[in-house]
Amino acid sequence: MKSKHIFLFSILMIGLLTFTSLHAQTKPRIGIAGIRIESCTFSPALTTEDAFTKRFGDDLLNSYPFLREGQPLREKAEWFPAMTAYSTPGGAVTRESYESMVKKILDLLKENMPYDALFFDIHGAMSVVGLDDPEGDLIIRIRELIGKQPIISTNMDLHGNVSWRLAENTDLMTCYRMAPHEDAMESKERAVSNLLERIESGKGRPGYKAWIPIPILLPGEQTSTRVEPAKSLYAAVAPATAQEGIIDAAIWIGYAWADEPRNKAVVMVTGDDRDMVTRTAEYLAHHFWSVRHQFEFVAPVGTLEECLAKALTGEKKPFFISDTGDNPTAGGAGDVTWTITELLKRQEFRSADGPSLIYASVPGPEFVKKAKEVGVGGRIDGVAGAKVDDRFAPPVRLNGVVTAIYDNPNNSEVAVRIGSIHVIVTEKRKGFHTEREFTKLNLNPREADIVVVKIGYLEPELYNMQADWMMALTVGGVNQDLYGLPYKRIDRPMYPLDKDMPMPDLKARLVPFVAK
């Protein structure tokens, strides 16, 4: 009797182990890959591969909080993170750098084939020298490797561009719904959740993808979801997505500082109900078009002189001024010296007891090196900036006292006091978005009279810190004056460049699936 029980127990355990093994084998095999950068074609800057931070393997997987060990989504699939590459926005990527990164992605993907699906994590506004629509090129080359059957779910920045071939070669699409992009990680998680739900349910690809290009090209500084009309426009996306028969609805503003035919706004809706998908896409597209005249800058704008006049005469401190024309986080070279040159000419700031002003920032690796040699408290006389973009002003001379040094192997920074101006000089171009980026240099932006930052709309920490704010319409590769940019290749007519253009065709176009 005992041996019979042992035999039955053994059979039960073998069955359980077999079930567990089969269950493990049924987990979908999902790869991860992508390149993320926003590239300005109106800047003389070029972006090379060394500007990209690359992630591989577990480091890549753990960069998504929702895919870390123990998270529910992590357990639902076998994950094969190939490579993602991210760079601060900049100039067009060199062809050599692009091809090198694409080869790395394809080689790594090849190691773990076959796949059931792929999470394609991109920005959507990369420009490559001599190549239109690089994200469309990249997804086609991935398709050629992994085949037509794997389901691809793509997540993008709302300032990306959705070409027809990108839409055709992906299956599920979504993008951020907030600008500033406080929902970036939430959007990535939505892309992955949608992908897993379609696999688990057995539904696979959506029945339909509707794509509507909208001939509108606006900068992010006029389309922030903090204010109308973008606030209400994007508020309509979640309810649209929640409808029966819809998987996801998305609106892309597009990227204004690149000159390619794909650069424009787009609405895309995916789902299983053809009528609902097309009607929803057309509703959102018509909504966007109907409010086009209402888009204005997210903050008061003026010349640098007008912004300074208000800052110096007003009582609200700190007064923030966005130096918009050379915003590195929109693709500007980041080393235009025109604004700091103008500030240093001002009589108000010549004396140490003048109005306190922090300027962030200008790159100057040689200047930083010299400041380190001089040390805190030492006097320095040198030049910085205008190595990449000297169209508007030459390198700026900075003659002052070193007040702080932040030594970092990736990008050291120093602060120099010239009169009542504290100038931040960095080894490499960078944006300043958080309070910590100032306080690490012993600068307190909350106590400054004026803070001038190379930025467009203020990121959340700075926005919550400012007592008042204006955007200076300054010069640079990402000049807010779109009318003055030398567009040659974008589709025309295009609003607002062609204000009196006729009503466009906003009928939904159903995108075919590569595997059908």
N, C-alpha and C positions, 0 to 999 in steps of 0.2 A: 504493500500500500504506500509505504514511504517513497519507494522508488518511482511509483506512478505519479505521486505529487511532484517529486523533483522533475520528472519528465515534463509534466504539464507546465510547471513553473518555467522550465527552460524554453518551452515552445512559446509561452507568453512573452518572455523577455526578448526572444529572438524577433517576435512580431513587433514588439514595441520599438526595438532598435531599428528594425527595418523601416517602420513607419516614420520614426524620427529622421532616419537617413533620407528617406524619400521626401519628407517634408522640407528638409534642409536643401535638397536638390531642387525643389520647386521654387525656391526664392529667386526672383529675377536678378539677372546680372546687369548692373547699371554702371556705366562709365561716367566720368565727369571731365569736362574740358572747356576751355574758353580763353579768350584774350580780351582784356578790358582797358580801353583808353578812349579818350575824346580828343580828336586831332584837328587843330586849326590849320587850314590851308592858306590863311592870310598872314601868317607869321613866317619869317625866314627860318625859324627853328626847325630842326629835324630831330626825331626821336629814334634812338638806337636801342638795341636789346638790353644794354646795361642799365637803362632807365626802368626796366620792368622788374618787379618783385615776382618771382616764380614760386609756386607751391606744388609739391608732389606728395603722393602717398598719404600717410596718416596726417601729415601737417596740413595738407589740402583738405582732407575730410574733416578734421577738427576745426578748420576755419569757419565751418558752418555750425553754429551752436546746436541746431536741430539734428545734426548728423553725428554728434559726439556719442561716445560709448554710453549705452544705457538709455538713449533717447528712442522713443517709439519708432520713428522713421528709420533710424539706423538698423533696427532689427528686422525691418520688412524686406530687406534686399541684401544681396552681396554687392558691395561697392568696390569699384575699381577706379579710384581717382588717378587720372593720367597727369594732367598739368593745367593749371591756370596761370596766367600772367597778367599782372596789373601794373599800370603806370599812372602817375599823376598826369592829367591832361597836358598836351603839349603840341608840338608840330607834327607834321606827317611822319609816319614811321618809314624808315628806309626799307627798300625792297629786300635787301640782304637780311636785315633784322627780322622782318616778317617771315621770310622763307625759312630762316633758322628756327624760329619758334614753332611754325607750322610743322616742320619736320620732327621736332621734339615731340609735339602732341601726337602726331600720327605714329611715330615709332613706339611711344608708350601705350597708345591705344591698341596697337597691333599685338603687344605682349599678352594681353588678356582676352583676346577674342575667343568665342563670339559673345555678343551682347544682346540682351533683350531690349535695352533702352539706353539713352544717354541724356544726362543733364548738361545742357549747353549754356554756360554762364558767361554772357558777354555784355558790353556796354551798348554797342550799336553805332558809335560815331567814330570809329577808327578810320583814318585815311592812310593809305600807303602810296608811296611814290610810284607812279606809273600803273596803278591798279585801282579801278573803281570797285566799290562795294566789297571790301575785303571780308566782311563777315559772311556775305553770300558766297564768296569764294571758299572760305574756310569750311562752311557747312557742307558744300558740295564735295570737297576733298575728303571730309570725314565720311560722308555718305558712300563715296567710292571705295573707301576702305572697309567700313563696317557693314555695308549693304543697305538695301532699301527697307528691310523688315524691322529693324530696331525702331522703337518709338523715340523721337527726340522732343524733349520739352525745353523750351528756351526762355530764359529770363533776361530782361533788358532794363536799362535806364530809360526813363520816359523821354530823355533827350537823345535817344538813339534814333536810327533810321531803319525802317522796315522795307526793304526792296521786295519785289515780286519773287525773286529766286530764293531769298531768305525765307519768305512766307511759304513757298512751295516745298522747301526741303525740311522744314520743321513741322511738327505735328501739333504740338501744344505751345501756346505763346502767352506770355504775360509780361507786364512791366510795372515799375514803381507807380504809385498813385499819389505821391507827395513830393513837393519841391519846396524847401529842401527835402532831401531823400531820407527822412526819418524812418521810412518803412522799407528800406532796402533789403534787410535780412528777412523781413516778413514776406516780401515778394518772392525772394529766392525759395523760401519754405513753401510758398503757395505753388510755385512751379514744380517742386518735387512732390508735394502732396497730390497735385492733380495727376502727375505721372503715375504714381503708385496706385491711386484710386482706379485709374483706367486699366491698369494691369491686373489688380486684384479682382476687380469686378468682371474681368473678361471682356470688357467693352472695347479695349484697345484704342485705336485711333478715333478721334471724334468723327462724326458723320460729315461735318461741314466746317470749312474755314472761310469766313468772309473778310475781305480786305478792301478798304476804301482809302485811297490817297486823297488828301485834302490840300489844295494849293495855298497853304499858310506856312510862313517861315518867320518865327519870332524867337527872340532871345529868352533865356530862362528868367531874366530880370523883369520881364513883362508878363510872365506866365506862372508866377509862384502860386501854389495852392493855398497860401495863407490868406489871399485876398481874392475878390471877385474880378473877372468871371471864372477864373480857373478853379476857384474853391467849389463853386456849384457844379461846374462841368465835371470835375473829378469825383464829386460827391455822388454823381449819377452812375458811376462805374460799378460800385458794389451792389446796388439794387439790380442793375442790369445783369450782373453775373449770377445773382440769386434766383433768377427766373428758371422755371422748369425747361429743360432742354438746352440750357446754356452751361458750358464748362467755365469759360472765362471771357471777359470783355476787357479791352485795353485801349488806351489812347496815348499815342506818342506825339509829343510836341515837335520832335525832330531837333536837329542841330543846325544853328544858323551860321556858324563860322567855317563852313566848308563848302566848296563849290563843286558839287556833284549832282547829277540828275535825281538821285534818290533822296536828296535833302528836302524834306517836307513833312508835314504832319500826316499821321496815318491812324485809322481806327481798324482794329481787328477783333473779331468775335469768333469763338469756336464753340461747337456744340453738336447735338444730335438731331435737333429739330430745325430743318432747313428754313422754314418760314420765320421761326423765332430768331434764328441766327442772323438772317438777312435784315429783318425788321429792326432788330436791336442795333446792328452795325449802322444802319441808315439813320436811326434816331440819334445816336451819339454823334455821327458825322454832321448831321444837320444842326444839332445843338451847337457844336463847335463853330460851324460856319456862321450861325446866326448871331454869335456874340463876338465875332472877330473885331468889330470896331470898339469894343469895350476894354480891350487889353491895354493896360497902362503900366508904367514902372511901379514896382512894389514899394518904392520909397520916393520921396521928392528928389528930383534931379536938377543939376545945374552945372555950370562950369566950375572948375576948381576954385576960382576966385569967388564965385557966388557961394559955394559951400563953406569956404573959410570965413566969409563975411558973416554968415549966419552963426557959425560955430563961435566966432570971437565976440559977437555981440549978444548972444543968447546966454541964459543962465543955466541951462540944462547940461550937466556933465556926468559922465563922459559923452562927448559928441563924436559919433563915429562917421567917418567919410570913407566910402568905398571908392578905391582907385580902380575903376571898372575896366579901362581899356587894356590893361596888361594883366588881367586876372589869370594866374597860372592854373587855377582849378577850372577854367573854362577853355584852356588851350593856349593862353598867351605865353610869350617867351619867358615872362617873369623877370626880365632884366632891363626893361625900359626904364630909363632914369629921368624922364621928363618931369614927373610929379615931384620927386624928391629934389630935383634941381630947382624947380620953382619955389618949393617950400624954403629952401636954404637962402633964397634971395630976399625973403620977407623980413622986414625990419622988426616985426613983432617978436621974432624968435631968435634975434641976434644975442640977446642977453640971457644969462642963466636963470634969471628971475622972471623971464617972460612966460607966456602961457605954455604949459607943459604939453608936448606933442610926442606921440610915439608913432614911428613910421615902420610898417612891416610889409615888405622887406625888399632888399636888393641883394642879388648874389654877387660874391666877389671872393673866390677861393684864395687868391694871393693876399687880399686884404685881411681875411680871417687868419691866415698863417702869420702875417706880420703882427696882428693884434695879439696873438698867442705869445709871440716873442716879447712884445712890449709888456704884456701882463695887465691885470686890472689896476687902474689908477695911472697907467702910463699914457703918454701922449702919442697919438698916431696921426700920420698924414699920408693918405694914399687914395687910390681910386677904386671904384667898384662899378659893376653893371655894364650894360651896352656892349657885351661881347657878342651876343647873338643878334639883338635887335637894336641897332644904333640909328634907325631912321629918324628918330624924333629928338634925340639928345645924345651927346657923347658920354663916355664914362664919367661918373660924378666924383668930384673931389670931396673927400671927407677928412676934415682936419679937426680932431677933437680928442676927447679922453675916453679910454676904454673903461666901461663901467661894469661889464659882466662878460664872462666867457662860458659857453656851454660846449664842453668837449664831447663829441660823439663821433665814433668811427664812420658812421654813415653820412652825417651832415652836421659838422660843427657850426656854431653860431656865436656871434658876438654882438654886444650892444655898445654903441659909441654916442657920447653926449656932445652935441655941437650947439652951443647956446642953450636954448630950452628944448631942443629937439633930441629925442633918443632914436637913433637910426639902428635898426636891426640888419646886420649883414650875415648872410649864410654862405656856406660853401657851395651848395646847390640850390637851385630855385625851389621854392615851396610855398604852399598856402598856409595861412594862419587862421585856424578855425576855433581854437579852444583857449580858455583862460590860461591853462597850464603852459601853452607855448610862449606866453609872455612872462609868467611868474618864474619860469626856470631861468630867465635872464634878469631876475630881480626887478622886473618892471610890473607895475600894478596898473592895468588899464582902467580899473574902476576909479582910481584917483587921478587919472590924467584928465586934462581939459579936453584934448582932442586925440583921437586914435585914427590914423589913416592906414587902411589895410588894402592890399591888392586882392580884391574880391568883388563879386557881384552882389547878390542878395546875401545878407548876413546869415551865417550858419547859427543853429539854435543857441549855443552858449553866448556868442557875441550879441545876437539879437536880444536875448534876455538881459544882457548887461547894459546895453546902450540906453541913455536917457533921451537921446535924439539922434537922428541919422539922416544923411543924404548920400546919394550916389553921384559922384563926380563923373561927368562924361569926358573922360580923359582919352588920350591916344594910345594905340597899341594894336596888336593883332586881333583882339576880340572887342574892337570898338563897337559901342552900342549903336552907333549911327550906321544902321544897315544900308541906308541909301548911299553912303559913301564907299561901301565895299565894292571891289571890282568883280562882281559876279559875271561869269561868262557862260557857265555850263548848267546852272540850275534850270529846271523847267520854268517857262514863262507862259502866261502871266502867273504871278505869284503875289499874294497879299502879304505884307502891306506895300511891297515895292510897286505894285500895279493896283492902286487903290480902287480904280473904277472898273476893274475886271468883271466880266460877266459871271453869272452863276455857274459854278462848275458842275460836272456830272458827279453826283454823290451816290450813285447806285452801287449797291454791294456787288463785288466781283468774287465769285466762288473760286477758291484756289484749289487746284488738283493736288492729290497726294502722290508722292513719288512711288509708293508701293502699291497703288491701285491701278 
